[in-house]
Amino acid sequence: MQSAAQLNHLNTVAPPHARILDIGCGEAKGIVAHALAWPESVAIGIDIDETGIAAGQRYVQALGLANVELFCAGLGDILAIEGGAFDYITIGGVFSLLAGEERAALLQWCRQNLSASGVIALQWQTLPGEHHAVELRQILQSLVVQSGAQGVDAQVAAARAKLALLLAELPAGELKAKVEEALRESDLILTLRYLGQAGEPLDFSHFCALVSENGLHYVGDVIPQYELPQHYGDEIEAACRESVDQSRTVNQQHLDNLLGRSQRFSLLSAVQGEHTPPPQPDLSLLGQFHWAGNFRRMVNEEGLAVTAHINGQGEVAIHADPLTLRVLDLLGAAWPLSLSLEQLVFNARTPGQSADVREQVLAVLTTLYVNQLPGLYWTTSPGAYNQDVSPSLRATVNPLALILEENKAVTVCNHWGESCALTAEEWRYLAGDMLGTDEASWGCFISLRLKGALSGSPQAWKKHYQRFLLEGNANYLEDLLDSLLLLSVSVDQGGLLAAGTGHEPQKTVKRVNDALYNDVNRLIVARKPEQAKALAGQLLLAHPDDVSALRSYSRCCILTGDTEEALSTLCRLMGHYFSSQEIFYDLAIVFQKLKTFVPASKILHALLRLSPNNVEYWHVLAAIYHHSGEIVMAEKCCRESLRTRKPDPKHLAMMGVILSDNQQLEEARYFLEKAQQLDSQNLDYFTSLLFVMTHDSAVSAPALFEKHREYGRIVSQWAAKTGLRLSFKGEKNPEKKLRVGFVSGDLRNHPVSQFLLPFWDGLNRDRFELVGYSASFAKDEMTEYLKAGAVLWREVYALDDVELARQINQDRIDILFDLSGHTTFNRLPAFALRPAPVQISWIGYPGTTGLSTMDYRVLMHTQREPAGLEQQLTENIMFIEMRKVFEPHADSPPVNTLPALRNGYITFGSFNRPKKINDEVLRVWASILVRYPESKLIIGFMVDEKMIETLSEKLVSFGAQASQLSFKRRAGLIEYLSYHHEIDILLDAFPYTGGTTSNHGCWMGVPTLTLCGATMAGRQGVDIMRSYGLEQFVAFSEADYISKAIGWREHFDELNEIRVGMRGKIPTENERGFNVAGTFEQALQEAWRMYCAGEAARTFTVLE
């Protein structure tokens, strides 16, 4: 009522110290909930129903409430006493049905017993909607007279019988609805409202006159939304505009007429002359309110957040607006505490956003308020939960005051007035002082929090969260993340802690072994993270609760790629102390490495709101957006990280990578070259530059080769400086069982593994031992599968290149494969140290490594023509005939009939990475569409709307029609494969042609039209089409490419025959007498034979 009064420009007493009288209180659940929330307030309840009052009194006594009194009394009893000065008086229940004189007497009594700023809330029946109740009353009263029923019980029975008959006979409509409502009423209400002399309903203007006659005036509705036309939708709002300039009385009467309103709950005041209500509730004052809501973001089957929330009552609310979703997320994180507009604004800001979002956030709250979003609560000051100063969490209702019967749920009311049922398990958890920290206790705690059944100071909430965090269970940490962020900072920084308490001093624990601790730090600085981790582990084992030990060990886990252990340790660390930006930053790094980008992004946004100039935060956030495919935001964040006088080379390199993925290759090269110039020892920058140059049509084949050779020279110089000389420790025997090692950062669910798998499974284990060197911290079910097929598996992410080379040499590897080339997580410098006698590059990268120590490059025998590739490689070539080079997904959708047979035109498509799609490619594709105007083009792998807009505009500028184009966003594997059902022919990019996408396309029956280029990257499409016997889809010039694409419009049947027969050409398992890895084995044995014979490596071919 206070908030309703405030919106109508009337100041009333704050609830914590208010005196309340509830006339018609029933069982008094409302005022009991208020008394629990505000123990300094006083509440009196009165009702004529003895049963209800008795039940309420028992509940009050059980709870031990001294600030609530309940009385059974009628109107005469009330009028005969002096109640005192009340701040809030409500008149409802049976007392809302009083007839004219009785109602007037009660209103005059209430006016006399109001405090100076007190208000009355009166429930009353309204015309025109209540005229059906009048009609029904006449019917029932006439029936009672005719029936001759004597006594109240007999009259009620006769009335209920008549109502049942009417329910069966009446057509659907408002009168029937009133009949249904009357049947639901208690006998007492039914008697007073329909059989007795209840007060007549009034229209709004007559009601205002009535209250004025009794020395009162109308303030507004207890629920202000009910006075707002926009609450009822656009049609009602439009209809009310006609009377918008009239008085409030006229406007509200007009609204009642439009709605057919039958009931109101009106605020009345005795303040005369000093208060003039606004024309309608003043929504601009909502900015002064505090807001709360138990909203939890819903997730889909993949665990990703969707645009919907569920409230405490299980109701779902869907919103498309990102800011609305953010506001609801924040309210849910703070629940059951409330947040002010300023707190919401602080936390709703997007990092780097210059514009003030206050008005936008207020607009969101206003919309939610007007629409009365279920589960949203508001007050004029911080809520009851916020004002609790208890140092420990406690139940809002003493569980020992509640009787638990046969494990049944106990219903209570929280401080926001929500009714909730406490389960037997929750009751026992509360009765046990909430000491448990196991999974069952966690479930009870979270459920009780969501029900609003717990209260305490922000520090109490923080302390209780930390009890669970100390268990090291990362699931607790992720579930609590939003709340932890709010409990890490003070109110002036958007948090929940009192001002000045946001950054508590770090817990001080004397380190018993300072020398060991210092040794850990020295090893970290020396880039020996594995050794540092071992020492930090010893330190932590000796001092498991030492904050410094936990911090040191968690950092070492991050550096070694042991992300799961890092997450668990950070969880334990935050159990002691988490109001630290550094700890949250480490947590964001771990989430990033685990590819759980939503919590990582959430943390970094929070950190940047506190420290907007921290370039490291911007850098990691840029990387997260990049990995998530949000290229526009990635570029924006990266540019923020470069706003320093001396940009960090890694920030420049990140900008280059991001720009390259947005088809800005020239600018990408500039940033990568700049990063390399500033830090020439960082070979990862050089690798990224080479990868970008491979995509750039402006780079000639000789220039590209020379740049790779430059990389090789730099690595050779580095290798020489290490002074490491490794000699082969194995047996130099051409007949022995070979030990073959594979080094890659992609031994997981990744295209590299799909190419490797047929050979990994096919290699004869009687002749070959396989050893895996996983160079990435990422692991999944594919990692475990490959690991199961190896005699030895090593996680080498944390080893430097010298350590890795030593380890490979110690493992006595005979033949060592590089499966990365110039891609992420490559370990090419280790190959420069010659850890194995035979070294081969394969799969990961369509180009040379540039290393003189790399002996061979594996290529399909189909790449022997046209000649010239050998001159672009520092390696010799193993040309190998292979029937199968790619393992399709087991759950791939079936192949469908050619769409062109149904459509009458060809639908072209492309699923290549956007980096491959340059202007020349778009120009050629547009030429096809221009010359074949009936055709369509679907482009997939789009990361955002900006990319779609850019590509669409370019294609149209080259002559294509917008109606010919459609785009698909980046999708999961199965959904992406199903897109092939819409496509007849895939169009390859150039000069970097497709690999994985072309193989996927063939498995789905869709051939790829490819252009034979000058480089290896430009010929992998040729290799794939030839391997499937699809030479007719290889073009040798742009004109040939266009001609062949258009030419297929005359050959739908042939194209369909190719489509339905494609899978038959791809072996899914080894046939009798045939092994897909047979020729591959021969090649390895030949390379080993040459080594044993002392022959220099040379190019050779192996055919079936």
Secondary structure, DSSP 8 states (H G I E B T S, - for coil): -HHHHHHTT-----GGG-EEEEET-TT-HHHHHHHHH-TTSEEEEEES-HHHHHHHHHHHHHHT-SSEEEEE--HHHHHTS----EEEEEE-GGGGG--HHHHHHHHHHHHHTEEEEEEEEEEEEBTTTTHHHHHHHHHHHHHHHHHT--SHHHHHHHHHHHHHHHHHHS-SSHHHHHHHHHHHS-HHHHIIIIIS-----B-HHHHHHHHHHTT-EEEEESSGGGG-GGGG-HHHHHHHGGGTTS-HHHHHHHHHHHHT--EEEEEEE---SS----SS--GGGGGG-EEEE--EEEE-TTS-EEEEEE-TTS-EEE---HHHHHHHHHHHHHTTS-EEHHHHHHHH--TT--S--HHHHHHHHHHHHHTT-TTEEEESS--TTTT---SS-EESS-GGGS---TT--EEEE-TTS-EEEE-HHHHHHHHTTT---SHHHHHHHHHHHHTT-EE--HHHHHHHHHHHHTTT-HHHHHHHHHHHHHTTSBGGGTSSB-TT-SS--------S-HHHHHHHHHHHHTT-HHHHHHHHHHHHHH-TT-HHHHHHHHHHHHHTT-HHHHHHHHHHHHHH----HHHHHHHHHHHHHTT-HHHHHHHHHHHHHH-TT-HHHHHHHHHHHHHHT-HHHHHHHHHHHT-SSS--HHHHHHHHHHHHHTT-HHHHHHHHHHHHHH-TT-HHHHHHHHHHHHH-TTS-HHHHHHHHHHHHHHHHHHHHHHT------S---TTS-EEEEEEES--SSSHHHHHHHHHHHHS-TTTEEEEEEE-SS---HHHHHHHHT-SEEEE-TTS-HHHHHHHHHHTT-SEEEE--SSSTT--HHHHHT--SSEEEE-SS-SS----TT--EEEEEGGGGSSS-GGGG-SSEEEEE--S------TT-------HHHHHSS-EEEE-S-GGG--HHHHHHHHHHHHHSTT-EEEEEEE-SHHHHHHHHHHHHHTT--GGGEEEEE---HHHHHHGGGG-SEEE--SSS--SHHHHHHHHTT--EEEE--SSSTTTHHHHHHHHTT-GGGEESSHHHHHHHHHHGGG-HHHHHHHHHHSGGGS-SS--TT--TTHHHHHHHHHHHHHHHTT-----EEE--
